[in-house]
């Protein structure tokens, strides 16, 4: 088959030069027939010259290959250099991606009689690029459909990204949010609440903020605990260029944690402090007792067993609840009331003097009497022993022991009375005045 470029005296020189290039190079005439190729092209195609020369690209590699190549060939025959990518289907290279550059072969008159093609293996680049694109698509799909409000703001607090959940939470479409300061979007009150956390994140710190939110768009009637995380976005130099925020509903978790905390901190029946919590409170009070004297009261019910025997454990439990409530109302909010076990209670209260401690003990004694009077059959009162720190002791366990000993002394002296220390006899009047605590 005649090759028009053979009339060009430089053609031989070009082809000898092409033969030493390590990349697969071919030359094609206007009918897209291969008229020349270098040795790397033979290895690349897996065929001999006789099997290649004079055959069109379609005949050699199929319609799909020609469909990919045609636009490039057409531009090259008009004098332009171009390229295209295709997935190879031939020989040992099947399944690999190649980039084919197409450039014109002009004669001395500037006419294009043929074009050259140079093939480069770009399989790793293409697969990496496709993996990156696929990952980006998955990430976009994830961030858009994640059920938690997600945003990205730049260092000026301007919204650059919002997902669907965020739009639903604020009740506005994305086109009304993007490009605006987040404070203007959420309003002055909310911005004042969240701004300190945004600014800390811009300092490079991950911040979390948990709060109870009412009037949620998807749950307007019931407040929910929400937690927002503010996560800084660093550039390659370690500079914070923006931050992400993600808000999740932690209501069930927060409620469960609070219930767990209360189950440890509070007595399950009476809801006053548990024995463990009271011991912690006593330990803490001893540290400051030199400057802030405290009294520990040990309250034991008189006649409680008979209530259980006569009326049953349900009524007994109800009595314990009422006694706990009465003791709680008898002291200040800063004082501590706890159940030590069974029908025994502890009260830890700040006092100014021994007289003040005794007055408070008498006040609690009267409160228990009133509760006991409401029980069918009556006969319920309390024996209350107390000790004062630091005058009696500065050791937590010794303070508890002294109050316990005083309570047993009150029992021995006839019950329904208060006692400061086991060695003193301090009978209580039958109907003491209801003295409020200091």
For each residue, the residues with C-beta under 8 A, 3 or more apart:
1: 33 35 53 54
2: 6
3: 6 29 35 36 114
4: 7 29 113 114
5: 8 11 27 35 105 107 113 114
6: 2 3 11
7: 4 107
8: 5 11 107 108 113
9: 12
10: 13 14 108
11: 5 6 8 14 15
12: 9 15 16
13: 10 16 17
14: 10 11 17 18 105
15: 11 12 18 19 27 36 38
16: 12 13 19 20
17: 13 14 20 21
18: 14 15 21 25 36 38 116
19: 15 16 38 39
20: 16 17
21: 17 18 25 38 40 118
22: 40
23: 40 118 119 120
24: 37 38 40 41 43 44 45 118 119
25: 18 21 37 38 40 41 116 117 118 119
26: 34 36 37 38 41 116 117
27: 5 15 34 35 36 37 105 114 115 116 117
28: 32 33 34 35 57 73 114 115 116 117
29: 3 4 32 33 35 113 114
30: 77 113 114
31: 56
32: 28 29 56 57 58 66 69 73
33: 1 28 29 54 55 56
34: 26 27 28 37 52 53 54 55 56 57 60
35: 1 3 5 27 28 29 53 54 114
36: 3 15 18 26 27 53
37: 24 25 26 27 34 41 42 45 49 52 53
38: 15 18 19 21 24 25 26 41 42
39: 19 42 43
40: 21 22 23 24 25 43 44
41: 24 25 26 37 38 44 45 52 119
42: 37 38 39 45 47 48 49 52
43: 24 39 40 46
44: 24 40 41 93 119
45: 24 37 41 42 52 60 90 91
46: 43 90 91 92 93
47: 42 51 52 60
48: 42 51 52
49: 37 42 52 53
50: 53
51: 47 48 55
52: 34 37 41 42 45 47 48 49 55 60
53: 1 34 35 36 37 49 50
54: 1 33 34 35
55: 33 34 51 52 59 60
56: 31 32 33 34 59 60 66
57: 28 32 34 60 61 65 66 69
58: 32 61 62 63 65 66
59: 55 56
60: 34 45 47 52 55 56 57 65
61: 57 58 64 65 66 89 90
62: 58 65 66 89
63: 58 66 67
64: 61 67 68 86 89
65: 57 58 60 61 62 68 69 86 89
66: 32 56 57 58 61 62 63 69 70
67: 63 64 70
68: 64 65 84 85 86
69: 32 57 65 66 72 73 84 86 100 102 117
70: 66 67 73 74
71: 74 75 82 84
72: 69 75 76 82 83 84 100 102
73: 28 32 69 70 76 77 102 115
74: 70 71 77 78
75: 71 72 78 80 82 102
76: 72 73 79 80 81 82 102 103 104 112 115
77: 30 73 74 104 112 115
78: 74 75 112
79: 76 104 106 112
80: 75 76 104
81: 76 101 102 103 104
82: 71 72 75 76 101 102 103
83: 72 99 100 101 102
84: 68 69 71 72 99 100 102
85: 68 97 98 99 100 122 126
86: 64 65 68 69 97 98 100
87: 95 96 97
88: 93 94 95 96 97 98
89: 61 62 64 65 94
90: 45 46 61 93 94
91: 45 46 94
92: 46
93: 44 46 88 90 96 98 121
94: 88 89 90 91
95: 87 88
96: 87 88 93 121 123
97: 85 86 87 88 121 122 123 125 126 127
98: 85 86 88 93 119 120 121 122 123
99: 83 84 85 119 120 122
100: 69 72 83 84 85 86 117 118 119 120
101: 81 82 83 117 118 120
102: 69 72 73 75 76 81 82 83 84 115 116 117
103: 76 81 82 115 116 118
104: 76 77 79 80 81 112 115 116
105: 5 14 27 112 113 114 115 116
106: 79 110 111 112
107: 5 7 8 110 111 113
108: 8 10
109:
110: 106 107
111: 106 107
112: 76 77 78 79 104 105 106 115
113: 4 5 8 29 30 105 107
114: 3 4 5 27 28 29 30 35 105
115: 27 28 73 76 77 102 103 104 105 112
116: 18 25 26 27 28 102 103 104 105
117: 25 26 27 28 69 100 101 102
118: 21 23 24 25 100 101 103
119: 23 24 25 41 44 98 99 100
120: 23 98 99 100 101
121: 93 96 97 98
122: 85 97 98 99 125 126
123: 96 97 98 126 127
124: 127 128
125: 97 122 128 129
126: 85 97 122 123 129 130
127: 97 123 124 130 131
128: 124 125 131 132
129: 125 126 132 133
130: 126 127 133 134
131: 127 128 134 135
132: 128 129 135 136
133: 129 130 136 137
134: 130 131 137 138
135: 131 132 138 139
136: 132 133 139 140
137: 133 134 140 141
138: 134 135 141 142
139: 135 136 142 143
140: 136 137 143 144
141: 137 138 144 145
142: 138 139 145 146
143: 139 140 146 150 161 163
144: 140 141 163 164
145: 141 142 163 164
146: 142 143 150 163 165
147: 165
148: 165 246 247 248 249
149: 162 163 165 166 168 169 245 246 247
150: 143 146 161 162 163 165 166 244 245 246 247
151: 159 161 162 163 166 182 244 245
152: 159 160 161 233 242 243 244 245
153: 156 157 158 159 160 182 198 242 243 245
154: 157 158 160 241 242
155: 202 240 241 242
156: 153 181
157: 153 154 181 182 183 198
158: 153 154 179 180 181 182
159: 151 152 153 162 177 178 179 180 181 182 185
160: 152 153 154 178 179 242
161: 143 150 151 152 178
162: 149 150 151 159 166 167 174 177 178
163: 143 144 145 146 149 150 151 166 167
164: 144 145 167 168
165: 146 147 148 149 150 168 169
166: 149 150 151 162 163 169 170 177
167: 162 163 164 170 171 172 173 174 177
168: 149 164 165 171 217 218
169: 149 165 166 216 217 218 247
170: 166 167 177 185 186 217
171: 167 168 217
172: 167 176 177 185
173: 167 176 177
174: 162 167 177 178
175: 178
176: 172 173 180
177: 159 162 166 167 170 172 173 174 180 185
178: 159 160 161 162 174 175
179: 158 159 160
180: 158 159 176 177 184 185
181: 156 157 158 159 184 185
182: 151 153 157 158 159 185 186 191 198
183: 157 186 187 188 190 191 195
184: 180 181
185: 159 170 172 177 180 181 182
186: 170 182 183 190 191 194
187: 183 190 191
188: 183 191 192
189: 192 193
190: 183 186 187 193 194
191: 182 183 186 187 188 194 195
192: 188 189 195
193: 189 190 211
194: 186 190 191 197 198 209 228
195: 183 191 192 198 199
196: 199 200
197: 194 200 201 207 209 228 230
198: 153 157 182 194 195 201 202 230 243
199: 195 196 202 203
200: 196 197 203 205 207 230
201: 197 198 204 205 206 207 230 231 232 240 243
202: 155 198 199 232 240 243
203: 199 200 232 240
204: 201 232 234 240
205: 200 201 232
206: 201 229 230 231 232
207: 197 200 201 229 230
208: 227 228 229 230
209: 194 197 227 228 230
210: 225 226 227 228 250 254
211: 193 225 226
212: 223 224 225 226
213: 216 223 224 225 226
214: 222 223
215: 220
216: 169 213 219 220 223 224
217: 168 169 170 171 220
218: 168 169
219: 216 222 224
220: 215 216 217
221:
222: 214 219
223: 212 213 214 216
224: 212 213 216 219 249 251
225: 210 211 212 213 249 250 251 253 254 255
226: 210 211 212 213 247 248 249 250 251
227: 208 209 210 247 248 250
228: 194 197 208 209 210 245 246 247
229: 206 207 208 244 245 246 247 248
230: 197 198 200 201 206 207 208 209 243 244 245
231: 201 206 243 244 245 246
232: 201 202 203 204 205 206 240 242 243
233: 152 240 241 242 243 244
234: 204 238 239 240 241
235: 238 239 241
236:
237:
238: 234 235
239: 234 235
240: 155 201 202 203 204 232 233 234 243
241: 154 155 233 234 235
242: 152 153 154 155 160 232 233
243: 152 153 198 201 202 230 231 232 233 240
244: 150 151 152 229 230 231 233
245: 149 150 151 152 153 228 229 230 231
246: 148 149 150 228 229 231
247: 148 149 150 169 226 227 228 229
248: 148 226 227 229
249: 148 224 225 226 252
250: 210 225 226 227 253 254
251: 224 225 226 254 255
252: 249 255 256
253: 225 250 256 257
254: 210 225 250 251 257 258
255: 225 251 252 258 259
256: 252 253 259 260
257: 253 254 260 261
258: 254 255 261 262
259: 255 256 262 263
260: 256 257 263 264
261: 257 258 264 265
262: 258 259 265 266
263: 259 260 266 268
264: 260 261 274 276 277
265: 261 262 273 274 277
266: 262 263 271 272 273 274 277
267: 270 271 272 273 274 275 324 338 339
268: 263
269: 317 320 321 339
270: 267 320 321 323 324 325 339
271: 266 267 321 324
272: 266 267 324 327 328 337 338 339 345
273: 265 266 267 277 278 281 336 337 338 339
274: 264 265 266 267 277 278 338 339
275: 267 278 279 338 339 340 341 346
276: 264 279 280
277: 264 265 266 273 274 280 281 336 338
278: 273 274 275 281 282 336 338 340 346 348
279: 275 276 282 283 396 400
280: 276 277 283 284
281: 273 277 278 284 285 336 338 348
282: 278 279 285 286 296 348 396 399 400
283: 279 280 286 287 396
284: 280 281 287 288
285: 281 282 288 289 292 294 348 389
286: 282 283 289 389 394 395 396 399
287: 283 284
288: 284 285 291 292
289: 285 286 292 293 294 389 390 394
290: 390 394
291: 288
292: 285 288 289 350
293: 289 350 351 352 388 389 390 391
294: 285 289 348 349 350 351 388 389
295: 348 349 351 357 360 361 386 387 388 389
296: 282 346 347 348 386 387 388 389 399 400 402 403
297: 346 347 348 349 360 361 364 384 385 386 403
298: 340 344 345 346 384 385 386 400 403 404 406 407
299: 327 344 345 346 347 364 368 382 383 384 407
300: 343 344 345 382 383 384 407 411
301: 304 319 323 343 344 368 372 380 381 382
302: 379 380 381 382 383 411 415 416
303: 306 307 372 379 380 381
304: 301 307 308 316 319 342 343 380
305: 308 309
306: 303 309 310 377 379
307: 303 304 310 311 315 316 319 375 377 380
308: 304 305 311 312 313 315 316
309: 305 306
310: 306 307 376 377
311: 307 308 314 315 316 375 376 377
312: 308 315 316
313: 308 316 317
314: 311 317 318
315: 307 308 311 312 318 319 375 376
316: 304 307 308 311 312 313 319 320
317: 269 313 314 320 321
318: 314 315 321 322
319: 301 304 307 315 316 322 323 371 372 375 380
320: 269 270 316 317 323 324 339 343
321: 269 270 271 317 318 324 325
322: 318 319 325 326 371 374
323: 270 301 319 320 326 327 343 345 368 371 382
324: 267 270 271 272 320 321 327 328 337 339 345
325: 270 321 322 328 329
326: 322 323 329 330 364 367 368 370 371
327: 272 299 323 324 330 331 337 345 347 364 367 368
328: 272 324 325 331 337
329: 325 326 367
330: 326 327 347 360 363 364 367 437
331: 327 328 335 337 347 349 360 364 437
332: 335 349 350 437
333:
334: 350
335: 331 332 347 348 349 350 437
336: 273 277 278 281 346 347 348 349
337: 272 273 324 327 328 331 345 346 347
338: 267 272 273 274 275 277 278 281 345 346 347 348
339: 267 269 270 272 273 274 275 320 324 344 345 346
340: 275 278 298 344 345 346
341: 275 344
342: 304
343: 300 301 304 320 323
344: 298 299 300 301 339 340 341
345: 272 298 299 300 323 324 327 337 338 339 340
346: 275 278 296 297 298 299 336 337 338 339 340 400 403
347: 296 297 299 327 330 331 335 336 337 338 364
348: 278 281 282 285 294 295 296 297 335 336 338
349: 294 295 297 331 332 335 336 357 360 437
350: 292 293 294 332 334 335
351: 293 294 295 354 356 357 360 388 438
352: 293 356 438
353: 356 357
354: 351 357 358 388 391 420
355: 358 359
356: 351 352 353 359 360 437 438
357: 295 349 351 353 354 360 361 386 388 420
358: 354 355 361 362 386 418 420 426
359: 355 356 362 363 435 437 438
360: 295 297 330 331 349 351 356 357 363 364 435 437 438
361: 295 297 357 358 364 365 384 386 418 420
362: 358 359 365 366 418 428 432 433 435
363: 330 359 360 366 367 434 435 436 437
364: 297 299 326 327 330 331 347 360 361 367 368 382 384
365: 361 362 368 369 381 382 384 416 417 418 428 432
366: 362 363 369 370 432 434
367: 326 327 329 330 363 364 370 371
368: 299 301 323 326 327 364 365 371 372 380 381 382
369: 365 366 372 373 381 382 416
370: 326 366 367 373 374
371: 319 322 323 326 367 368 374 375 380
372: 301 303 319 368 369 375 378 379 380 381 382
373: 369 370 378 380
374: 322 370 371
375: 307 311 315 319 371 372 378 379 380
376: 310 311 315
377: 306 307 310 311
378: 372 373 375
379: 302 303 306 372 375
380: 301 302 303 304 307 319 368 371 372 373 375
381: 301 302 303 365 368 369 372 415 416
382: 299 300 301 302 323 364 365 368 369 372 416
383: 299 300 302 407 408 410 411 415 416 417 419
384: 297 298 299 300 361 364 365 407 410 417 418 419
385: 297 298 402 403 404 405 406 407 408 409 410 418 419 420 422
386: 295 296 297 298 357 358 361 403 406 418 419 420
387: 295 296 392 393 399 402 403 406 420 421
388: 293 294 295 296 351 354 357 391 392 420
389: 285 286 289 293 294 295 296 392 393 394 399
390: 289 290 293 393 394
391: 293 354 388
392: 387 388 389 399 402 421
393: 387 389 390 398 399 402
394: 286 289 290 389 390 399
395: 286 398 399
396: 279 282 283 286 399 400
397: 400 401
398: 393 395 401 402
399: 282 286 296 387 389 392 393 394 395 396 402 403
400: 279 282 296 298 346 396 397 403 404
401: 397 398 404 405
402: 296 385 387 392 393 398 399 405 406 421 422
403: 296 297 298 346 385 386 387 399 400 406 407
404: 298 385 400 401 407 408
405: 385 401 402 408 409 421 422
406: 298 385 386 387 402 403 409 410 419 420 421 422
407: 298 299 300 383 384 385 403 404 410 411 419
408: 383 385 404 405 411 412 422
409: 385 405 406 412 413 419 421 422 423 424
410: 383 384 385 406 407 413 415 417 418 419
411: 300 302 383 407 408 415
412: 408 409
413: 409 410 417 419 425 427
414: 417 427
415: 302 381 383 410 411
416: 302 365 369 381 382 383 428
417: 365 383 384 410 413 414 426 427 428
418: 358 361 362 365 384 385 386 410 426 428
419: 383 384 385 386 406 407 409 410 413 422 424 425 426
420: 354 357 358 361 385 386 387 388 406 424 426
421: 387 392 402 405 406 409 424
422: 385 402 405 406 408 409 419
423: 409
424: 409 419 420 421
425: 413 419
426: 358 417 418 419 420
427: 413 414 417
428: 362 365 416 417 418 432
429: 432
430:
431:
432: 362 365 366 428 429 435
433: 362
434: 363 366
435: 359 360 362 363 432
436: 363
437: 330 331 332 335 349 356 359 360 363
438: 351 352 356 359 360
